[in-house]
């Protein structure tokens, strides 16, 4: 599975999760609105990928590829400040980046599952 989240210059945030299912590529795309940071989108992408696995949408054993090192550090730590600060200066407090043993289903945006 591949994940990515981003924030555009106009403030729009979103994320995507992509994986191959046999010969077909499955894609989940989510527009998250205009009030979040890129960090939130990265965390939401990882949370969406984990949620997809726990709900049985993909095989039980997967590898998730992401470039969001701060999000991974936060999810692996009991310390909510672990990782780096977001541009807003509020620290890594995204509701999507939960601690170890927890999977938080993404709460915002319109998820669309498509086949490519």
N, C-alpha and C positions, 0 to 999 in steps of 0.2 A: 504494500500500500504506500502511496505517496501522498503527503499532505503539504498544503501551503496556505498561508493567509497573507493578506496585504491590505494596505490603506492607500487610496488614491489621493492625489493632490487636492481634490474637492472634498476630502474627508470620508468618502464612501469606503466601508470595509466589507470584506467578504473572505470566504475560504472555500477550498475544494479538497476533496479526498478522491483519489483515483486508484483502482486496482484492476488486475486482469482476472477475468472469470472464464477460464477455458480460452476460447479465441476472441472473446468480447471484452472490451474495456468498460468497466462500470465507473460512473462519475457522480459524485454528490457535489453540487454547487450551492453555496448559500450566500445571499446578500444580507449583511448584518446591520445595515443602516449607516448613520453618519455620526454617531456619538462615541465610537470606540477607537482604540488604538490598534496598530498592526499587531502588537503583542497579544491583544485579545483575540484577534483573528487567527493567529498561529495556535494559541491555546485551544480555541474552539475547533480548529481543524484536527488537532490530535485527539481531543475529546470525542469528536464525531467518529473518527476512525476506531477508537477504542469501543465506543458505543455500538458501532456497526458489527464489531466482532462479538461483543457480548449478546447482541440480539440475534446472532446467527446469520447475518446477511452475507458474511464471508467465512471462509474456513476458520476453524478454531485457532490454528497456528499461523500467524502472519508476521512479517517484518514490516515495521512502519519506518519509512524514510522521511525525514524532515530536516529543515535547516534551522529550526527554532531551538537553539541550544539553551537559551534562558528558560524557555517553557519546559524543556526536559529537566533542567536542574530544579525548577520549582516543583514539578510533579514528583520528582524523586526525593524531595526533602520534606521534613516535618516543619521547617521554618518557612513561613509565608513570605519572608523577605528574600529568600534564596534566589539567585539569578541576578539579573541586572535591572536597573530602573527603566521605566518606560519614558518616552519623551515628555509626557505630561508631568513627570516627577512624582507620580503617586505610588511608585513601586510596583512590584509584580503581584497585584491583588485581583487579577481577573477572576471572575467566578468560574471561568472555564478551566483554569489551571488549579486543579485540586491536588491534595496530597496523596501519598502512597496508599494503595488499596481502594481508592475511590474512583469511580468513573462518573463524571457529571455530564448527562446528556445536554447538548447545546440547547439553549432556551430561546434564542432569537433567530430571526431570519426565516426565509422560505427555502427549505431544502428541496432540491430536485434531483432525483436519481435518473440518470440517462445512460444510454448505451452508446458508445462511440465506435 
